[in-house]
Amino acid sequence: MAGFKEVDRNNPKFIEYFVAFFSGRLEIAYESLRNSLLGNSPFNEEIVLTMAATATQATATPQAVISPMTRREFLYYIWFASMALVGLQTGAALLWFAYPRFKAGTFGGIFEIDISELPPVDAGPKPFSGGRFWLVNIGDGIRNDPRQPAEWRPAPGVRALYMICVHLGCLYSWIPTNNRFECPCHGSKYLASGTAIAGPANRNLDVFAVQAVDADGRVIDEVNRQTPLVNGEARTLNIQGAVKLRVDTGQRINGASNPNPREANA
């Protein structure tokens, strides 16, 4: 081809072209290609311009066409954002009211009881109506009651019995003459230990979690839902060295299953 000269691939200008081309500096690439090719003839100029234009077109990044937001789309976005905000506010309000918040000394909260308020060992249970529990101070008398089934014979210590009958939720009472709890609604009966001895109740009485605290405020014994059960029910609380008790009425522990309640000597 007229006016076209052989390209020296070792020519620094030719090498400079490729470096500039692949790094995106097209103007420098054009000059390098022009100087390294066939000279300054019009024909060569046309070739170089064509090649440079092709390279520019090939390396140019296509620009995405973004259409403007329509009024309808804008209103949709506003509507969805408003609904999401209302949903979040409603959910937060429901959680706020549903989450239990109990003050100490009210049912559902923690009751601190001085050790002097406990009933004497083996005496009748003492009611704490505000917390809906009975405190029972179990000694050898209650432990060895001949009516007490051996399966649930308690160790000496304290229990906080929930005042509600496990059958249908009635309030049972302590009957001193019979030395037992009796439910006036359907006749269920329980020993001072909380063991059911007559139906229709089908489990022993529920208890609340309790702590024994010493004079320095340290917990020396605790019975809660994480405490291992003894034959399906919570063990008694050891109060040796304690000056006060903490009864957590927000943490109830179900009594042991007792589908056929009866006295041990029946």
C-alpha positions in Angstrom: 0.0 0.0 0.0 1.3 3.4 -1.0 2.8 5.5 1.7 2.7 2.7 4.2 6.0 1.8 5.9 6.9 -1.3 7.9 6.3 -0.9 11.6 9.2 -1.6 13.9 7.6 -3.3 16.9 10.7 -2.5 19.0 10.1 1.1 18.3 9.7 2.9 21.7 6.8 4.9 20.2 5.0 1.7 19.1 5.4 0.3 22.6 4.3 3.6 24.1 1.1 3.4 22.0 0.1 0.1 23.5 0.9 1.2 27.1 -1.1 4.4 26.6 -4.0 2.6 24.8 -4.5 -0.1 27.5 -4.3 2.5 30.3 -7.0 4.6 28.7 -4.8 7.6 27.6 -6.1 7.7 24.1 -4.6 11.0 23.1 -1.1 9.9 23.9 -1.9 6.5 22.2 -2.9 8.4 19.1 0.3 10.4 18.9 2.4 7.4 19.6 0.6 5.4 16.9 0.9 8.3 14.4 4.6 8.6 14.9 5.3 4.9 14.8 3.3 4.2 11.7 3.8 5.3 8.1 4.8 8.9 8.6 2.7 11.9 8.0 1.0 11.2 4.7 -2.8 11.9 4.4 -3.5 8.3 3.8 -1.7 7.3 7.0 -3.4 10.1 8.9 -6.7 8.7 7.8 -5.8 5.1 9.0 -4.6 6.4 12.3 -7.7 8.5 12.9 -9.9 5.5 12.0 -8.0 3.2 14.3 -8.1 5.7 17.2 -11.8 6.3 16.7 -12.5 2.6 16.7 -10.4 2.2 19.9 -12.2 5.1 21.6 -15.6 3.6 20.6 -14.6 0.1 21.8 -13.3 1.3 25.2 -15.9 3.9 26.0 -18.2 2.8 28.8 -21.8 2.9 27.8 -23.8 5.2 30.1 -27.0 3.8 31.6 -30.1 5.8 30.8 -31.9 6.7 34.0 -35.5 7.8 33.4 -36.8 10.4 35.9 -39.1 9.3 38.7 -42.8 9.7 37.8 -45.3 11.3 40.2 -47.1 8.0 40.6 -43.8 6.2 41.6 -43.0 9.0 44.0 -46.4 8.6 45.7 -46.0 4.8 45.9 -42.7 5.2 47.6 -44.1 7.7 50.1 -47.1 5.4 50.8 -44.9 2.3 51.4 -42.6 4.2 53.7 -45.6 5.6 55.7 -47.0 2.1 56.1 -43.6 0.7 57.2 -43.3 3.5 59.8 -46.8 2.9 61.1 -46.1 -0.9 61.4 -42.9 -0.3 63.3 -44.6 2.1 65.7 -47.5 -0.3 66.3 -45.1 -3.2 66.9 -43.1 -1.2 69.3 -46.2 -0.1 71.2 -47.5 -3.7 71.5 -44.1 -4.9 72.8 -44.0 -2.1 75.3 -47.4 -3.0 76.8 -47.0 -6.8 76.5 -43.6 -7.0 78.2 -44.2 -7.6 81.9 -42.9 -4.9 84.2 -43.5 -5.6 87.9 -42.5 -3.6 90.9 -40.9 -5.3 93.9 -43.6 -6.2 96.5 -46.3 -6.7 93.9 -47.5 -9.9 92.4 -45.2 -10.8 89.5 -42.3 -9.1 91.2 -39.8 -10.0 94.0 -40.8 -10.1 97.7 -38.1 -9.6 100.3 -39.1 -11.3 103.5 -37.1 -11.1 106.8 -36.3 -14.4 108.2 -38.2 -13.5 111.4 -41.5 -13.5 109.3 -41.1 -17.2 108.5 -43.5 -19.5 110.3 -41.9 -21.8 112.9 -40.6 -25.1 111.8 -43.4 -27.6 111.2 -46.0 -25.0 112.1 -48.9 -24.1 109.8 -48.1 -22.4 106.5 -48.1 -18.6 106.6 -50.0 -16.7 103.8 -48.6 -13.7 101.9 -51.7 -12.6 100.0 -50.0 -9.8 98.1 -47.7 -12.3 96.5 -50.2 -15.1 96.3 -48.0 -17.6 98.1 -47.7 -19.6 101.3 -44.4 -19.9 103.1 -43.9 -23.4 104.6 -41.0 -24.1 107.0 -40.5 -27.8 106.6 -39.0 -29.8 109.4 -39.0 -33.4 110.5 -42.7 -33.2 111.4 -43.9 -32.3 107.9 -41.2 -34.5 106.3 -42.3 -37.6 108.2 -46.0 -37.0 108.1 -47.4 -40.6 107.6 -49.7 -39.3 104.8 -46.6 -38.0 102.9 -45.9 -40.2 99.8 -42.2 -41.3 100.0 -41.7 -40.3 96.3 -42.0 -36.6 97.2 -40.7 -36.6 100.8 -39.1 -33.2 101.1 -35.8 -32.3 102.8 -36.0 -29.7 105.7 -36.2 -26.2 104.4 -38.6 -23.6 103.0 -41.0 -23.6 100.1 -43.1 -20.8 98.7 -46.3 -22.5 97.5 -48.5 -20.8 94.9 -51.9 -20.1 96.3 -53.8 -21.3 93.2 -55.1 -24.8 92.9 -53.6 -26.6 90.0 -57.0 -28.1 89.0 -59.0 -25.1 87.8 -57.4 -22.1 89.5 -59.4 -21.7 92.6 -57.9 -20.4 95.9 -57.4 -23.2 98.3 -57.2 -22.7 102.1 -55.2 -24.2 105.0 -57.5 -26.2 107.3 -55.7 -26.5 110.7 -58.1 -29.1 112.0 -57.2 -31.4 109.1 -53.6 -30.3 108.9 -53.8 -29.9 105.1 -54.8 -27.5 102.3 -58.3 -28.0 100.8 -59.8 -26.5 97.7 -63.5 -25.4 98.2 -64.3 -25.6 94.5 -63.8 -29.3 93.6 -62.3 -30.9 96.7 -58.6 -31.3 95.9 -56.4 -31.7 99.0 -52.7 -31.1 99.6 -50.3 -31.6 102.4 -48.2 -28.8 103.9 -45.3 -29.9 101.6 -47.5 -29.2 98.6 -48.1 -32.8 97.7 -51.5 -33.6 96.3 -53.3 -36.4 98.3 -56.8 -36.1 96.7 -58.1 -35.2 93.3 -59.3 -34.0 90.9 -55.8 -32.2 91.0 -53.4 -34.2 88.9 -50.1 -32.7 90.1 -48.6 -31.3 93.2 -48.8 -27.6 94.0 -46.7 -25.1 92.0 -44.0 -23.2 93.8 -42.2 -19.9 93.3 -38.4 -19.4 92.9 -36.7 -18.4 96.1 -33.3 -17.2 97.4 -31.8 -17.3 100.8 -29.6 -14.2 101.5 -27.1 -13.6 104.3 -26.3 -10.4 106.2 -23.8 -9.3 103.5 -26.4 -9.6 100.7 -24.9 -12.8 99.3 -27.1 -15.5 98.0 -26.3 -18.7 100.0 -29.0 -20.9 98.4 -31.4 -20.6 95.5 -34.2 -22.6 93.9 -35.3 -21.6 90.4 -36.3 -23.0 87.1 -32.7 -23.9 86.3 -32.3 -25.9 89.6 -32.5 -29.7 89.0 -35.8 -31.2 89.9 -36.2 -33.9 92.5 -38.7 -36.5 91.3 -40.2 -33.9 89.0 -40.6 -31.0 91.5 -38.5 -28.2 93.0 -36.4 -29.0 96.1 -36.7 -27.1 99.3 -34.6 -24.0 100.1 -31.8 -24.3 102.7 -32.1 -21.2 105.0 -29.2 -21.9 107.4 -27.3 -18.6 107.8 -29.9 -16.6 106.0 -31.3 -13.3 107.3 -33.9 -12.8 104.5 -35.7 -14.5 101.7 -36.4 -13.3 98.2 -39.5 -14.8 96.6 -39.8 -14.3 92.8 -43.5 -14.4 92.0 -42.7 -13.9 88.4 -41.0 -17.3 88.2 -43.3 -20.2 88.9 -42.2 -23.8 88.9 -44.8 -26.4 88.1 -45.4 -29.2 90.7 -44.6 -32.8 89.9 -47.1 -34.8 87.9 -49.4 -36.8 90.3 -52.2 -38.3 88.2 -53.5 -40.5 91.1 -53.1 -38.5 94.3 -53.6 -40.3 97.5 -52.2 -40.5 101.1 -49.3 -42.8 101.6 -51.2 -44.9 104.1 -54.4 -45.0 102.1 
